[in-house]
Amino acid sequence: MNSNADPLEALDDRQAAAAFRRLVRHLQHRHDAQNIDLMGLSGFCRNCLADWIRNAGYPGDKEDARALIHGMPSAEWKATRQTPATEKQLARMEASIAKNAQE
């Protein structure tokens, strides 16, 4: 899509940043929403957000970015919030990720 025709490009950066922060805080609060389920449904998760902020110029490394998004170090997140993935969740995630190929 031509970026001139993309209405998101007209969104003020302050508004976009506020919405992004609200999304991250929401995901920090809703730790019951597992990354594997987010990936299976939408093709992205908290770790993707961490990668995206790095791609956008965040100066920290991968772990710094994940800690920022998770609200804690990723090892702590995994130990206290993450549950083991089932075969069904993994299959759904793989199918969902395949839809991301157009990006």
Backbone as a printed PyTorch tensor [residue, N CA C, xyz], in Angstrom:
tensor([[[  0.8490,  -1.1880,   0.0000],
         [  0.0000,   0.0000,   0.0000],
         [  0.8850,   1.2370,   0.0000]],

        [[  0.5210,   2.2050,  -0.7440],
         [  1.2340,   3.4750,  -0.7770],
         [  1.0990,   4.1520,   0.5800]],

        [[  2.2250,   4.5350,   1.1860],
         [  2.1870,   5.1300,   2.5280],
         [  1.4010,   6.4420,   2.5490]],

        [[  1.3180,   7.1410,   1.4090],
         [  0.5320,   8.3770,   1.3580],
         [ -0.9600,   8.0880,   1.4990]],

        [[ -1.3770,   6.8960,   1.1170],
         [ -2.7840,   6.5280,   1.2060],
         [ -3.1020,   5.7970,   2.5080]],

        [[ -2.0980,   5.5190,   3.3160],
         [ -2.2790,   4.7740,   4.5560],
         [ -2.7050,   5.7260,   5.6720]],

        [[ -3.9170,   5.6120,   6.1710],
         [ -4.3850,   6.5240,   7.2050],
         [ -3.5620,   6.4360,   8.5030]],

        [[ -2.9040,   5.3170,   8.7220],
         [ -2.0550,   5.2140,   9.9200],
         [ -0.9010,   6.2140,   9.8830]],

        [[ -0.4500,   6.5260,   8.6860],
         [  0.6420,   7.4930,   8.5630],
         [  0.2150,   8.8870,   9.0020]],

        [[ -1.0830,   9.1590,   8.9730],
         [ -1.6030,  10.4620,   9.3950],
         [ -1.8190,  10.5260,  10.9120]],

        [[ -1.7420,   9.3780,  11.5720],
         [ -1.9240,   9.3460,  13.0290],
         [ -0.7620,  10.0570,  13.7000]],

        [[ -1.0780,  10.9650,  14.5910],
         [ -0.0600,  11.7070,  15.3180],
         [  0.8170,  10.7450,  16.1220]],

        [[  2.1330,  10.9740,  16.1190],
         [  3.0560,  10.0910,  16.8340],
         [  2.7620,  10.0260,  18.3250]],

        [[  2.2930,  11.1120,  18.9100],
         [  1.9520,  11.0890,  20.3450],
         [  0.7760,  10.1640,  20.5990]],

        [[ -0.2040,  10.1960,  19.7200],
         [ -1.3570,   9.3130,  19.8650],
         [ -0.9440,   7.8560,  19.6700]],

        [[ -0.1370,   7.6170,  18.6660],
         [  0.3310,   6.2560,  18.4050],
         [  1.1580,   5.7340,  19.5820]],

        [[  2.0160,   6.5730,  20.1220],
         [  2.8410,   6.1640,  21.2610],
         [  1.9840,   5.8830,  22.4870]],

        [[  0.9800,   6.7070,  22.7250],
         [  0.0840,   6.4960,  23.8650],
         [ -0.6790,   5.1790,  23.7080]],

        [[ -1.1410,   4.8850,  22.5000],
         [ -1.8540,   3.6400,  22.2530],
         [ -0.9250,   2.4420,  22.4230]],

        [[  0.3030,   2.5650,  21.9510],
         [  1.2790,   1.4850,  22.1010],
         [  1.5580,   1.2220,  23.5810]],

        [[  1.7680,   2.2770,  24.3500],
         [  2.0220,   2.0960,  25.7820],
         [  0.8260,   1.4570,  26.4800]],

        [[ -0.3690,   1.8430,  26.0800],
         [ -1.5650,   1.2430,  26.6700],
         [ -1.6360,  -0.2440,  26.3270]],

        [[ -1.3230,  -0.6010,  25.0920],
         [ -1.3040,  -2.0020,  24.6930],
         [ -0.2990,  -2.7850,  25.5280]],

        [[  0.9020,  -2.2620,  25.6790],
         [  1.9380,  -2.9600,  26.4520],
         [  1.5040,  -3.1150,  27.9060]],

        [[  0.9700,  -2.0640,  28.4980],
         [  0.5070,  -2.1660,  29.8930],
         [ -0.6390,  -3.1670,  30.0230]],

        [[ -1.5150,  -3.1900,  29.0450],
         [ -2.6130,  -4.1540,  29.0490],
         [ -2.0510,  -5.5800,  29.0240]],

        [[ -1.0760,  -5.8380,  28.1560],
         [ -0.4810,  -7.1670,  28.0780],
         [  0.3020,  -7.5160,  29.3410]],

        [[  0.9140,  -6.5200,  29.9840],
         [  1.6010,  -6.7800,  31.2500],
         [  0.5900,  -7.1790,  32.3300]],

        [[ -0.5680,  -6.5450,  32.3150],
         [ -1.6140,  -6.8590,  33.2810],
         [ -2.2570,  -8.2200,  32.9860]],

        [[ -2.4750,  -8.5100,  31.7150],
         [ -3.1670,  -9.7360,  31.3130],
         [ -2.1760, -10.8600,  31.0150]],

        [[ -1.4150, -11.2230,  32.0330],
         [ -0.4420, -12.2930,  31.8440],
         [ -1.1140, -13.6380,  31.6000]],

        [[ -2.4370, -13.7130,  31.8340],
         [ -3.1590, -14.9410,  31.4960],
         [ -3.2540, -15.1360,  29.9860]],

        [[ -3.0740, -14.0720,  29.2250],
         [ -3.0380, -14.1760,  27.7630],
         [ -1.6350, -14.6330,  27.3800]],

        [[ -1.4830, -15.9220,  27.1690],
         [ -0.1850, -16.5060,  26.8920],
         [  0.3320, -16.0880,  25.5120]],

        [[  1.6430, -15.9380,  25.3970],
         [  2.2460, -15.5880,  24.1110],
         [  1.8680, -16.5910,  23.0260]],

        [[  1.8720, -17.8740,  23.3660],
         [  1.5490, -18.8940,  22.3630],
         [  0.1250, -18.7140,  21.8430]],

        [[ -0.7950, -18.3120,  22.7150],
         [ -2.1750, -18.0780,  22.2780],
         [ -2.2850, -16.8070,  21.4450]],

        [[ -1.5510, -15.7600,  21.8350],
         [ -1.5240, -14.5420,  21.0280],
         [ -0.9900, -14.8440,  19.6360]],

        [[  0.0810, -15.6370,  19.5680],
         [  0.6600, -16.0010,  18.2730],
         [ -0.3310, -16.8120,  17.4480]],

        [[ -1.0280, -17.7370,  18.0980],
         [ -1.9790, -18.5810,  17.3820],
         [ -3.1720, -17.8190,  16.8360]],

        [[ -3.5520, -16.7790,  17.5370],
         [ -4.7100, -15.9960,  17.1190],
         [ -4.3400, -14.8610,  16.1680]],

        [[ -3.2680, -14.1470,  16.5150],
         [ -2.9720, -12.9080,  15.7900],
         [ -1.6400, -12.9070,  15.0420]],

        [[ -0.8110, -13.8980,  15.2790],
         [  0.4770, -13.9440,  14.5910],
         [  1.5250, -13.0280,  15.1840]],

        [[  1.2780, -12.4910,  16.3850],
         [  2.2940, -11.7130,  17.0850],
         [  2.0810, -11.8720,  18.5820]],

        [[  3.1360, -11.5720,  19.3350],
         [  3.0610, -11.6810,  20.7920],
         [  3.9540, -10.6070,  21.4210]],

        [[  4.1360, -10.7050,  22.7100],
         [  4.9710,  -9.7420,  23.4290],
         [  6.3980,  -9.7230,  22.8790]],

        [[  6.9290, -10.9050,  22.5610],
         [  8.2920, -10.9610,  22.0340],
         [  8.3830, -10.2760,  20.6720]],

        [[  7.3290, -10.3780,  19.8830],
         [  7.2990,  -9.6750,  18.6000],
         [  7.3490,  -8.1670,  18.8290]],

        [[  6.5640,  -7.6770,  19.7970],
         [  6.6000,  -6.2500,  20.1140],
         [  8.0050,  -5.8160,  20.4930]],

        [[  8.7000,  -6.6550,  21.2590],
         [ 10.0790,  -6.3470,  21.6380],
         [ 10.9670,  -6.2710,  20.3950]],

        [[ 10.7890,  -7.2000,  19.4760],
         [ 11.5640,  -7.1690,  18.2270],
         [ 11.2360,  -5.9180,  17.4240]],

        [[  9.9610,  -5.5550,  17.3890],
         [  9.5390,  -4.3920,  16.6010],
         [ 10.1150,  -3.0920,  17.1560]],

        [[ 10.1990,  -2.9650,  18.4760],
         [ 10.7840,  -1.7250,  19.0030],
         [ 12.2730,  -1.6790,  18.7160]],

        [[ 12.9340,  -2.8350,  18.7090],
         [ 14.3440,  -2.8600,  18.3280],
         [ 14.5100,  -2.4720,  16.8660]],

        [[ 13.6350,  -2.9980,  16.0070],
         [ 13.6780,  -2.6550,  14.5800],
         [ 13.4220,  -1.1700,  14.3500]],

        [[ 12.6730,  -0.5570,  15.2670],
         [ 12.3550,   0.8700,  15.1550],
         [ 13.4410,   1.7600,  15.7530]],

        [[ 14.5030,   1.1460,  16.2920],
         [ 15.6280,   1.9320,  16.7910],
         [ 15.8660,   1.8880,  18.2850]],

        [[ 15.1070,   1.0800,  19.0270],
         [ 15.3540,   0.9490,  20.4710],
         [ 16.8020,   0.5160,  20.6690]],

        [[ 17.5540,   1.2260,  21.5250],
         [ 18.9900,   0.9600,  21.6290],
         [ 19.3690,  -0.2790,  22.4360]],

        [[ 18.4400,  -0.8460,  23.1870],
         [ 18.7610,  -2.0080,  24.0040],
         [ 18.8690,  -3.2800,  23.1890]],

        [[ 19.4220,  -4.3090,  23.8300],
         [ 19.5110,  -5.6040,  23.1640],
         [ 18.1800,  -6.3440,  23.2800]],

        [[ 18.1480,  -7.5600,  22.7730],
         [ 16.9110,  -8.3360,  22.7350],
         [ 16.3290,  -8.5240,  24.1390]],

        [[ 17.1620,  -8.8430,  25.0960],
         [ 16.6910,  -9.0500,  26.4700],
         [ 16.1690,  -7.7550,  27.0830]],

        [[ 16.8590,  -6.6510,  26.8460],
         [ 16.3780,  -5.3500,  27.3370],
         [ 14.9950,  -5.0360,  26.7820]],

        [[ 14.8220,  -5.2810,  25.4930],
         [ 13.5340,  -4.9940,  24.8470],
         [ 12.4330,  -5.8900,  25.4110]],

        [[ 12.7480,  -7.1600,  25.6090],
         [ 11.7370,  -8.0670,  26.1740],
         [ 11.3760,  -7.6740,  27.6010]],

        [[ 12.3630,  -7.2960,  28.3880],
         [ 12.0810,  -6.8710,  29.7690],
         [ 11.1970,  -5.6300,  29.7720]],

        [[ 11.4290,  -4.7280,  28.8430],
         [ 10.5990,  -3.5320,  28.7460],
         [  9.1480,  -3.9050,  28.4360]],

        [[  8.9490,  -4.7910,  27.4910],
         [  7.6020,  -5.1880,  27.0910],
         [  6.9440,  -6.0680,  28.1540]],

        [[  7.6750,  -7.0140,  28.7030],
         [  7.1120,  -7.9210,  29.7120],
         [  6.9330,  -7.2410,  31.0700]],

        [[  7.6840,  -6.1930,  31.3140],
         [  7.6300,  -5.5410,  32.6180],
         [  8.5190,  -6.2230,  33.6400]],

        [[  9.3500,  -7.1360,  33.1810],
         [ 10.2850,  -7.8770,  34.0340],
         [ 11.2430,  -8.6430,  33.1130]],

        [[ 12.3610,  -9.1260,  33.6420],
         [ 13.2580,  -9.9280,  32.8000],
         [ 12.5170, -11.1340,  32.2050]],

        [[ 12.8560, -11.5070,  30.9930],
         [ 12.1260, -12.5880,  30.3260],
         [ 12.2580, -13.9100,  31.0760]],

        [[ 13.3690, -14.1610,  31.7370],
         [ 13.5080, -15.3950,  32.5200],
         [ 12.4980, -15.4230,  33.6650]],

        [[ 12.2880, -14.2810,  34.2950],
         [ 11.2920, -14.1970,  35.3620],
         [  9.8850, -14.3890,  34.7910]],

        [[  9.6290, -13.7680,  33.6360],
         [  8.3300, -13.9300,  32.9780],
         [  8.0580, -15.4100,  32.7190]],

        [[  9.0360, -16.0910,  32.1190],
         [  8.8530, -17.5060,  31.7930],
         [  8.5990, -18.3400,  33.0440]],

        [[  9.3350, -18.0430,  34.1110],
         [  9.2110, -18.8230,  35.3440],
         [  7.8940, -18.5720,  36.0750]],

        [[  7.3610, -17.3740,  35.9780],
         [  6.1910, -17.0230,  36.7890],
         [  4.8960, -16.8710,  35.9980]],

        [[  4.9740, -16.7390,  34.6920],
         [  3.7770, -16.4460,  33.8980],
         [  3.5010, -17.4290,  32.7570]],

        [[  4.5520, -18.0100,  32.2130],
         [  4.3890, -18.8240,  31.0160],
         [  4.0630, -20.2660,  31.3800]],

        [[  3.0890, -20.8160,  30.6700],
         [  2.7410, -22.2170,  30.8490],
         [  3.2560, -23.0150,  29.6510]],

        [[  3.4660, -24.3240,  29.8250],
         [  3.9430, -25.1330,  28.6920],
         [  2.9360, -25.1220,  27.5470]],

        [[  3.4410, -25.0590,  26.3330],
         [  2.5860, -25.0500,  25.1440],
         [  2.1460, -26.4670,  24.8110]],

        [[  0.9000, -26.5750,  24.3890],
         [  0.3790, -27.8670,  23.9370],
         [  0.6660, -28.0330,  22.4460]],

        [[  0.5250, -29.2510,  21.9700],
         [  0.6980, -29.5030,  20.5340],
         [ -0.3190, -28.7040,  19.7190]],

        [[ -1.5400, -28.6080,  20.2300],
         [ -2.5900, -27.8500,  19.5370],
         [ -2.2130, -26.3680,  19.4490]],

        [[ -1.7000, -25.7930,  20.5360],
         [ -1.2770, -24.3840,  20.5270],
         [ -0.1370, -24.1700,  19.5440]],

        [[  0.8280, -25.0840,  19.5320],
         [  1.9630, -24.9580,  18.6130],
         [  1.5080, -25.0400,  17.1620]],

        [[  0.5890, -25.9520,  16.8700],
         [  0.0860, -26.0780,  15.4980],
         [ -0.6670, -24.8240,  15.0830]],

        [[ -1.4860, -24.2960,  15.9800],
         [ -2.2300, -23.0740,  15.6640],
         [ -1.2780, -21.9030,  15.4370]],

        [[ -0.2040, -21.8190,  16.2430],
         [  0.7790, -20.7620,  16.0780],
         [  1.4570, -20.8610,  14.7110]],

        [[  1.8570, -22.0600,  14.3320],
         [  2.5250, -22.2490,  13.0360],
         [  1.6150, -21.8230,  11.8820]],

        [[  0.3580, -22.2020,  11.9580],
         [ -0.6000, -21.8200,  10.9030],
         [ -0.7930, -20.3090,  10.8720]],

        [[ -0.8190, -19.7000,  12.0320],
         [ -1.0060, -18.2440,  12.1160],
         [  0.2140, -17.5150,  11.5670]],

        [[  1.3910, -17.9870,  11.9360],
         [  2.6300, -17.3550,  11.4650],
         [  2.7270, -17.4150,   9.9490]],

        [[  2.2530, -18.5000,   9.3710],
         [  2.2900, -18.6380,   7.9110],
         [  1.5150, -17.5150,   7.2250]],

        [[  0.4900, -17.0100,   7.8840],
         [ -0.2860, -15.9070,   7.3140],
         [  0.4870, -14.5920,   7.3440]],

        [[  1.5380, -14.5170,   8.1450],
         [  2.3410, -13.2920,   8.2420],
         [  3.2860, -13.1180,   7.0560]],

        [[  3.4300, -14.0920,   6.2250],
         [  4.4050, -14.0490,   5.1370],
         [  4.2430, -12.8380,   4.2220]],

        [[  3.0560, -12.2780,   4.1270],
         [  2.8460, -11.1470,   3.2310],
         [  3.4520,  -9.8590,   3.7630]],

        [[  3.8470,  -9.8050,   5.0320],
         [  4.3710,  -8.5540,   5.6090],
         [  5.7130,  -8.1970,   5.0140]]])
